[in-house]
């Protein structure tokens, strides 16, 4: 444990900087990677950011979807409809999929009270066989963030 405490600051420093070779001279140039590290917010940061705006309420057309049987390698997508049922504009700040096989798209503009927006999850089945369950977290200005959307598929060869 003591060794781990000694190593962590060193690992943090190495993770913040990187080196590359300058092609004009045989010297190393150190680049600051602090901005890149700051670009990866934690779940807690995402929730705080979303809830910093006036809260509202939302209704989903569904929170779970079944694609059923699909062929391996097929690209499928599903649109989840969101309705702002509150009195403040609904602002979806980010949709974070559980893995790289799922790509989200969502309504970026504020969704006014009574209006509808969309969250689309696009799934690439290339690396899977059999029954698969996936999810995406939706960060928005609602009390119970993140909202979790799920889908499943039975991938056939």
Secondary structure, 3 states (H helix, E strand, C coil): CHHHHHHHHHHHHHHHEEEEECCCCCCEEEEECHHHHHCCCCHHHHHHHHHCCCCECEEECCCEEEEEEEECCCEEEEEEEEEECCCCCECEEEEEECCCCEEEEECCCCECCCCEEEEEEEEECCCCCEEEEEEEEEEECECCCCEEEEEEEEEEC
